[in-house]
Amino acid sequence: MDTTVALVRPYAAPALAFGGDPAQEDDVVWWVIVVGFAYAVALAWATWCRRNGGSAEISFGWTGFKVVCRS
């Protein structure tokens, strides 16, 4: 017994349409990366402070992150 599968149309991959400008950049992404990196550095400094027996406080303001280490 022979079984044959016949397709009405051959398969074609779907086409994606992009309506924007592909060379456009968003500055918000860079700010997220910079603030995330600064927060990681502040956490590392606070961890170092706590490992050495201190008490770290992290605050965020217009000038960036501020880590205070109290013994």
N, C-alpha and C positions, 0 to 999 in steps of 0.2 A: 504494500500500500504506500503510495507516494503522497506526501503532504507538501503543499506549496503555499507560501505566504506571499500574497501580492499586495504591494503598497500602492495606493492611489497616487500619492505624490511622494517623491523622494524627500528624505529628511533634510532640512536646512536649519542651521543654528540660528537662534533668534538674534536680531540686530538690536544693539543698544544705541539709543539716541541721547546725546549730551548737548543741552542747549546753551550752556555757559561758555565762558572763555577759559580754556584749559591752562593758560599761563597766569591766571589770577591767583594771588596769594592773600591769605588772611593773617594779619598781625596778631590776632587773638591767640592763635595756636602757639606762637613764639612766647607770648607772655605766660601762657600756662606752663610751658616747659621751663622758663626762667624761674617762675615762682615755685614750681615743684622742686627744682634743683636747690633753690635757696632753703626751702623747708626741709629737704633731706639733710643739708649741711647743718641746719639748726638742730635737728633731731640727733645727729651724730655728736654735736658739741654737748647737748644735754645728756646724752648717754655717757659720754666721757666724764662729765661732771658727776653724775650719779655713781659711776663705778669708782670714783675717787673719794666717795663719802660726802659729796655735796648735795645740795638741793637746787635743782634747775627750774627756772621759770622762763617760758617762752611767750613772748608777746609779739603781735604784728601791728605795724603802724604804717604811715605814709613813707617812712624811710626804709622799710623792710622788716625782717625778723630781728628781734632782740632777745638774746639768751643771757640771763643773769644766773650766775653760779654762786650760791651762798654756802659757806662751810658750816 
